[in-house]
Amino acid sequence: MCGLAGFLDLGRATSADGLRTTVIRMADTLRHRGPNDAGTWEDAAAGIAMGFRRLSIIDLSVEGHQPMHSASGRYVLGFNGEVYNFEAIRRELEDTGAAPRFRGHSDTEVLLAAFEAWGVDAAVRRFAGMFAFALWDRRERRLYLGRDRLGEKPMYYGWAGSILLFGSELKALRAHPAFRGEIDRDALALFVRYSCIPAPRSIYLGIQKLPPATTLAVDATQPPGNASPVPYWSAWEATERGAREPLRGTEAECLDELDRLLRETVRQEMVADVPLGAFLSGGVDSSLIVALMQAQSPRPVKTFTIGFHEAAYNEALHAKAVAKHLGTDHTDLYLTPDQVREAIPLLPTLNDEPFADASQLPTYFVSRLAAQSVTVSLSGDGGDELFAGYSRYLRVAAVWRAARRVPGFLRGTAAGLLSVLSPQALSRVLGTVRLILPSRLAHYAAADKVHKFADALRSVDRPERLYRALLSKWPRAESVVLGTTPPEPVFRETSSNSAGLIQRLQTYDMTTYLPDDILTKVDRASMAVSLEARVPLLDHRVVEFAARVPPGMKVRDGRGKWLSRELLYRYVPRGLVDRPKMGFVVPVGAWVRGPLRAWAESLLDEGRLRSEGFFDPAPILRRWSEHLSGRRDWQPELWDVLMFQAWHQAS
């Protein structure tokens, strides 16, 4: 796990010393991603410079130094991540006589040999892992940028006149003197809807995220801006193929195959020349990964958990019980509001652009906890997207089945009636909610969800649109962000009727929410403390297997993840993990009413909002007043605004 940065000056107006000085400055902003080693390479005649910061994981010797040159000298590579099947690729190269004389045993050296033997496109299709790379072809004078299939590792790029900037984080691009950081208001509008900025946009005009599963080839002999990302793999195609060609074996046979595949994936991802552990929340996915690690480890696996003193948000006790059963070397840390308040100023620097998933706070703390003992930590992320673990899939499918039987004009009328009822009135109608949710504030949240459903039903004509509307924090973002008409993220429709609605919603999340939110959160939080986080469930071979799992083996008896649960029960007693999904929830809604109130009020000051000119203060301050009074729980909407304000203040 490392950080890379660089630029290609098509005008070739920068001297060799200027190239080196600038690229060192860019790479040094990424020191946290790679504290163990640093390197640069530049070619003034071509106008290219690369900088690298290394977190040494495999081959700790100087033979792993980057940027690295291929054996022939044709290619120069800066590579962030891990390719877990590099030993198999190395054997294939050796068996076919295409291998050079390897100097060390790093995956980077194997990747260079693969590029040289097979070309970029054929080589990258063989890679199984998480990666982002910059590859310079000295013979063809061409720069390649690439990113892994699911988007575990980041890559930003963009043109500043005739100069292409690229890097692992935006802070590296900002360090170049040609960078111009104009805020993209349409990206801001998307942010307040989804709490993150969907690819390919970034918060800055002209700077993009390279989409997952794509490569970009920039020819130094062509004018700026001519190149576009080209996909080499598609989650949608995997979904459609899996729906057409589902697994045909018995349930026991499918369980055996999932067990074998995950064991092999976890085994590969446990390869490291440094100490290794795992995040353990006590949920299905993290427990399964830890169980498979412990089953293949001769010593107790180090596991790490974050807890809260608020019982409604605390999973640490469940994690501790799982750890005890599996026999891991377990460490937990209970967070207090004071600790969170101290960490909040770090978020803008950590994120580089606005990001408002509040679960990043415990992710940062669990990463910091783990980094005290290990350099690599495995994570259970991805299981909900692969095996239909989110309850919202079932809710949307049920609502849509009911709604489509009702003519559009009647749907609009019903939505209008629901919308005019106050949250208090709705809560009285939904009296059973009081029996389920513990607090008065949470009891209003159920009513707020009804309002959101009503608002979504008013204007949607397809279930995918309904789903997207329900994920929105500020559905009409243009009413709060000034000077924008926010574009809708494209919802990719399947080209066949093979995939059912829940499969399509899973794939939508896999190509949007997963890379733009979940994996961004994990990468930034772990890299901030120089920790490599690996995600075995997102090996593309596991993803393609999960796409072939029949819907009835994912959703059963009104619950998702049936197959992965059944596999977990082979290792952990059902009673330890069979409970409602909690997720990495953080009580920031209550905290901003209490210990974080002064911080929040300073950022939401009406005069400040007006002078900065990004937001209309009226809807924000109305929600803030209702939130403080306890009449409504506007935590998601307010946290979006607070995170932008904190980022803008620090930038």
KAQUI-V992438 format. One record per residue. N is the residue number from 1. RES is the residue in three letters. D_LAST is the distance of its C-alpha to the last C-alpha in Angstrom with 2 decimals. Layout:
# KAQUI-V992438
N/RES/D_LAST
N/RES/D_LAST
This chain:
# KAQUI-V992438
1/MET/25.54
2/CYS/23.39
3/GLY/20.50
4/LEU/21.15
5/ALA/19.54
6/GLY/21.21
7/PHE/22.01
8/LEU/25.18
9/ASP/25.83
10/LEU/28.67
11/GLY/29.31
12/ARG/29.92
13/ALA/28.73
14/THR/27.12
15/SER/29.45
16/ALA/29.98
17/ASP/28.37
18/GLY/25.36
19/LEU/25.09
20/ARG/25.33
21/THR/22.93
22/THR/20.15
23/VAL/20.80
24/ILE/20.94
25/ARG/17.48
26/MET/16.26
27/ALA/18.43
28/ASP/17.55
29/THR/14.03
30/LEU/16.29
31/ARG/18.54
32/HIS/18.27
33/ARG/19.80
34/GLY/22.60
35/PRO/23.52
36/ASN/27.17
37/ASP/27.35
38/ALA/25.61
39/GLY/27.05
40/THR/26.63
41/TRP/28.93
42/GLU/29.11
43/ASP/31.74
44/ALA/31.51
45/ALA/34.34
46/ALA/32.53
47/GLY/29.02
48/ILE/27.67
49/ALA/25.64
50/MET/24.69
51/GLY/22.99
52/PHE/23.49
53/ARG/22.78
54/ARG/25.65
55/LEU/26.25
56/SER/30.04
57/ILE/31.82
58/ILE/34.89
59/ASP/36.77
60/LEU/35.18
61/SER/37.04
62/VAL/36.01
63/GLU/37.39
64/GLY/34.19
65/HIS/32.05
66/GLN/29.75
67/PRO/29.40
68/MET/33.00
69/HIS/35.80
70/SER/38.51
71/ALA/42.06
72/SER/43.06
73/GLY/39.98
74/ARG/39.21
75/TYR/35.94
76/VAL/32.81
77/LEU/30.66
78/GLY/27.29
79/PHE/27.56
80/ASN/25.37
81/GLY/27.37
82/GLU/31.04
83/VAL/34.02
84/TYR/36.43
85/ASN/39.55
86/PHE/39.24
87/GLU/42.56
88/ALA/44.35
89/ILE/42.87
90/ARG/43.99
91/ARG/47.48
92/GLU/47.64
93/LEU/46.79
94/GLU/49.40
95/ASP/52.01
96/THR/51.71
97/GLY/51.83
98/ALA/48.41
99/ALA/46.81
100/PRO/46.33
101/ARG/47.14
102/PHE/44.14
103/ARG/42.90
104/GLY/41.13
105/HIS/40.50
106/SER/36.82
107/ASP/35.91
108/THR/33.97
109/GLU/37.28
110/VAL/38.97
111/LEU/36.36
112/LEU/36.97
113/ALA/40.70
114/ALA/40.32
115/PHE/38.41
116/GLU/41.15
117/ALA/43.99
118/TRP/42.98
119/GLY/40.20
120/VAL/36.64
121/ASP/37.48
122/ALA/40.46
123/ALA/38.76
124/VAL/35.61
125/ARG/37.93
126/ARG/39.55
127/PHE/36.43
128/ALA/36.05
129/GLY/32.81
130/MET/29.04
131/PHE/27.60
132/ALA/25.34
133/PHE/26.67
134/ALA/26.61
135/LEU/30.21
136/TRP/31.47
137/ASP/35.10
138/ARG/36.43
139/ARG/39.64
140/GLU/38.30
141/ARG/35.12
142/ARG/33.11
143/LEU/29.80
144/TYR/29.67
145/LEU/26.67
146/GLY/27.73
147/ARG/26.66
148/ASP/28.86
149/ARG/30.75
150/LEU/28.90
151/GLY/25.32
152/GLU/25.00
153/LYS/23.05
154/PRO/20.03
155/MET/19.98
156/TYR/17.54
157/TYR/18.90
158/GLY/18.88
159/TRP/20.42
160/ALA/19.11
161/GLY/22.46
162/SER/25.01
163/ILE/22.68
164/LEU/22.02
165/LEU/18.94
166/PHE/19.16
167/GLY/17.96
168/SER/17.77
169/GLU/14.01
170/LEU/11.32
171/LYS/9.86
172/ALA/13.36
173/LEU/13.40
174/ARG/10.31
175/ALA/12.42
176/HIS/15.21
177/PRO/15.86
178/ALA/16.91
179/PHE/13.73
180/ARG/12.77
181/GLY/9.78
182/GLU/11.60
183/ILE/11.08
184/ASP/14.40
185/ARG/15.81
186/ASP/18.59
187/ALA/16.41
188/LEU/14.81
189/ALA/18.45
190/LEU/19.42
191/PHE/16.74
192/VAL/18.15
193/ARG/21.55
194/TYR/21.21
195/SER/18.28
196/CYS/17.05
197/ILE/16.74
198/PRO/20.19
199/ALA/20.92
200/PRO/21.19
201/ARG/18.15
202/SER/14.48
203/ILE/11.67
204/TYR/11.95
205/LEU/15.27
206/GLY/17.54
207/ILE/16.03
208/GLN/18.18
209/LYS/19.10
210/LEU/22.58
211/PRO/24.73
212/PRO/26.71
213/ALA/30.20
214/THR/29.62
215/THR/29.75
216/LEU/28.63
217/ALA/30.87
218/VAL/29.72
219/ASP/32.71
220/ALA/32.05
221/THR/35.04
222/GLN/33.72
223/PRO/31.46
224/PRO/27.71
225/GLY/26.89
226/ASN/30.40
227/ALA/29.74
228/SER/29.08
229/PRO/28.76
230/VAL/32.22
231/PRO/32.96
232/TYR/35.23
233/TRP/35.54
234/SER/35.21
235/ALA/34.92
236/TRP/36.66
237/GLU/39.52
238/ALA/39.84
239/THR/40.09
240/GLU/42.69
241/ARG/44.66
242/GLY/44.64
243/ALA/45.90
244/ARG/48.66
245/GLU/49.60
246/PRO/49.14
247/LEU/50.40
248/ARG/54.16
249/GLY/54.96
250/THR/55.75
251/GLU/53.16
252/ALA/54.21
253/GLU/53.87
254/CYS/50.35
255/LEU/49.40
256/ASP/50.93
257/GLU/49.02
258/LEU/45.66
259/ASP/46.54
260/ARG/47.44
261/LEU/44.37
262/LEU/41.88
263/ARG/43.77
264/GLU/43.52
265/THR/39.81
266/VAL/39.05
267/ARG/41.37
268/GLN/39.54
269/GLU/36.14
270/MET/37.56
271/VAL/38.18
272/ALA/36.12
273/ASP/36.97
274/VAL/34.82
275/PRO/35.10
276/LEU/34.42
277/GLY/34.13
278/ALA/33.03
279/PHE/31.07
280/LEU/33.69
281/SER/33.11
282/GLY/36.81
283/GLY/36.45
284/VAL/38.48
285/ASP/36.16
286/SER/34.93
287/SER/38.48
288/LEU/39.97
289/ILE/37.81
290/VAL/38.60
291/ALA/42.27
292/LEU/42.50
293/MET/40.83
294/GLN/43.24
295/ALA/46.18
296/GLN/45.53
297/SER/44.54
298/PRO/47.21
299/ARG/45.20
300/PRO/43.13
301/VAL/39.72
302/LYS/36.86
303/THR/35.17
304/PHE/32.23
305/THR/31.52
306/ILE/29.23
307/GLY/31.07
308/PHE/30.60
309/HIS/33.01
310/GLU/33.05
311/ALA/35.98
312/ALA/34.99
313/TYR/31.88
314/ASN/33.43
315/GLU/34.63
316/ALA/34.94
317/LEU/38.67
318/HIS/39.33
319/ALA/37.47
320/LYS/39.51
321/ALA/42.71
322/VAL/41.94
323/ALA/41.06
324/LYS/44.34
325/HIS/46.36
326/LEU/44.92
327/GLY/45.20
328/THR/41.63
329/ASP/40.18
330/HIS/37.88
331/THR/35.09
332/ASP/33.31
333/LEU/30.73
334/TYR/30.58
335/LEU/27.24
336/THR/27.07
337/PRO/24.65
338/ASP/23.88
339/GLN/22.84
340/VAL/20.58
341/ARG/19.03
342/GLU/18.33
343/ALA/16.69
344/ILE/14.38
345/PRO/11.60
346/LEU/11.85
347/LEU/11.34
348/PRO/7.65
349/THR/8.10
350/LEU/11.53
351/ASN/11.03
352/ASP/8.41
353/GLU/8.97
354/PRO/10.39
355/PHE/13.56
356/ALA/16.03
357/ASP/19.11
358/ALA/19.84
359/SER/22.11
360/GLN/19.27
361/LEU/19.65
362/PRO/23.28
363/THR/22.63
364/TYR/20.26
365/PHE/22.91
366/VAL/25.81
367/SER/24.21
368/ARG/23.71
369/LEU/27.30
370/ALA/28.67
371/ALA/27.01
372/GLN/29.13
373/SER/32.21
374/VAL/31.53
375/THR/29.46
376/VAL/30.13
377/SER/30.25
378/LEU/31.75
379/SER/30.51
380/GLY/32.44
381/ASP/29.89
382/GLY/31.41
383/GLY/34.71
384/ASP/34.12
385/GLU/33.39
386/LEU/36.36
387/PHE/38.93
388/ALA/38.05
389/GLY/36.83
390/TYR/34.82
391/SER/37.14
392/ARG/35.42
393/TYR/37.25
394/LEU/40.55
395/ARG/39.59
396/VAL/38.53
397/ALA/41.66
398/ALA/43.87
399/VAL/42.39
400/TRP/42.66
401/ARG/46.26
402/ALA/47.16
403/ALA/45.23
404/ARG/46.65
405/ARG/50.13
406/VAL/49.28
407/PRO/49.36
408/GLY/46.08
409/PHE/47.20
410/LEU/48.24
411/ARG/44.99
412/GLY/43.18
413/THR/45.62
414/ALA/45.19
415/ALA/41.41
416/GLY/41.77
417/LEU/44.05
418/LEU/41.76
419/SER/38.80
420/VAL/40.67
421/LEU/41.55
422/SER/39.41
423/PRO/37.81
424/GLN/40.49
425/ALA/43.26
426/LEU/42.01
427/SER/41.79
428/ARG/45.41
429/VAL/46.38
430/LEU/44.54
431/GLY/46.29
432/THR/46.46
433/VAL/42.72
434/ARG/43.53
435/LEU/45.54
436/ILE/42.71
437/LEU/39.54
438/PRO/39.66
439/SER/37.75
440/ARG/37.96
441/LEU/34.30
442/ALA/34.63
443/HIS/37.76
444/TYR/35.88
445/ALA/33.60
446/ALA/36.66
447/ALA/37.23
448/ASP/33.67
449/LYS/34.28
450/VAL/37.45
451/HIS/35.61
452/LYS/33.19
453/PHE/36.21
454/ALA/37.93
455/ASP/35.05
456/ALA/34.78
457/LEU/38.55
458/ARG/38.75
459/SER/37.21
460/VAL/37.53
461/ASP/40.37
462/ARG/39.55
463/PRO/38.68
464/GLU/35.60
465/ARG/34.22
466/LEU/35.17
467/TYR/33.31
468/ARG/30.11
469/ALA/30.45
470/LEU/30.98
471/LEU/27.80
472/SER/25.77
473/LYS/24.00
474/TRP/23.85
475/PRO/26.70
476/ARG/26.39
477/ALA/22.66
478/GLU/23.39
479/SER/24.67
480/VAL/21.35
481/VAL/18.81
482/LEU/19.71
483/GLY/20.79
484/THR/21.39
485/THR/24.39
486/PRO/22.95
487/PRO/24.92
488/GLU/26.71
489/PRO/26.12
490/VAL/29.43
491/PHE/31.78
492/ARG/34.00
493/GLU/37.61
494/THR/40.04
495/SER/42.67
496/SER/45.49
497/ASN/46.75
498/SER/46.79
499/ALA/43.64
500/GLY/43.86
501/LEU/41.26
502/ILE/39.94
503/GLN/39.72
504/ARG/37.72
505/LEU/35.30
506/GLN/34.90
507/THR/34.12
508/TYR/31.66
509/ASP/29.73
510/MET/30.25
511/THR/28.65
512/THR/25.76
513/TYR/25.02
514/LEU/25.89
515/PRO/23.67
516/ASP/20.74
517/ASP/20.69
518/ILE/23.12
519/LEU/22.80
520/THR/19.01
521/LYS/19.07
522/VAL/21.71
523/ASP/20.28
524/ARG/16.81
525/ALA/18.48
526/SER/21.32
527/MET/19.60
528/ALA/17.25
529/VAL/20.60
530/SER/22.34
531/LEU/24.63
532/GLU/26.11
533/ALA/26.69
534/ARG/29.57
535/VAL/30.69
536/PRO/34.45
537/LEU/34.97
538/LEU/32.87
539/ASP/35.16
540/HIS/36.20
541/ARG/39.83
542/VAL/39.27
543/VAL/37.46
544/GLU/40.41
545/PHE/42.87
546/ALA/41.20
547/ALA/41.41
548/ARG/45.17
549/VAL/45.61
550/PRO/47.60
551/PRO/45.97
552/GLY/48.65
553/MET/47.53
554/LYS/43.95
555/VAL/44.65
556/ARG/47.73
557/ASP/48.89
558/GLY/45.75
559/ARG/43.39
560/GLY/41.34
561/LYS/41.21
562/TRP/44.98
563/LEU/45.46
564/SER/42.70
565/ARG/43.91
566/GLU/47.45
567/LEU/46.38
568/LEU/44.57
569/TYR/47.79
570/ARG/49.51
571/TYR/47.47
572/VAL/46.53
573/PRO/48.80
574/ARG/48.01
575/GLY/47.77
576/LEU/44.82
577/VAL/42.49
578/ASP/44.17
579/ARG/42.14
580/PRO/39.76
581/LYS/36.36
582/MET/33.68
583/GLY/30.58
584/PHE/27.58
585/VAL/27.26
586/VAL/25.23
587/PRO/26.38
588/VAL/23.04
589/GLY/24.94
590/ALA/27.19
591/TRP/24.62
592/VAL/22.55
593/ARG/25.95
594/GLY/26.59
595/PRO/24.64
596/LEU/21.15
597/ARG/22.22
598/ALA/20.82
599/TRP/17.28
600/ALA/17.71
601/GLU/19.40
602/SER/16.75
603/LEU/14.24
604/LEU/17.20
605/ASP/18.53
606/GLU/20.32
607/GLY/19.54
608/ARG/15.81
609/LEU/16.10
610/ARG/18.40
611/SER/16.50
612/GLU/13.29
613/GLY/15.82
614/PHE/14.71
615/PHE/17.26
616/ASP/20.86
617/PRO/21.09
618/ALA/24.77
619/PRO/24.82
620/ILE/21.93
621/LEU/23.62
622/ARG/26.97
623/ARG/25.91
624/TRP/24.33
625/SER/27.68
626/GLU/29.71
627/HIS/27.74
628/LEU/28.19
629/SER/31.87
630/GLY/32.49
631/ARG/33.91
632/ARG/31.47
633/ASP/29.06
634/TRP/25.88
635/GLN/23.74
636/PRO/22.61
637/GLU/21.66
638/LEU/19.91
639/TRP/17.98
640/ASP/16.52
641/VAL/15.28
642/LEU/14.12
643/MET/12.08
644/PHE/10.31
645/GLN/9.92
646/ALA/8.69
647/TRP/6.04
648/HIS/5.15
649/GLN/5.74
650/ALA/3.81
651/SER/0.00
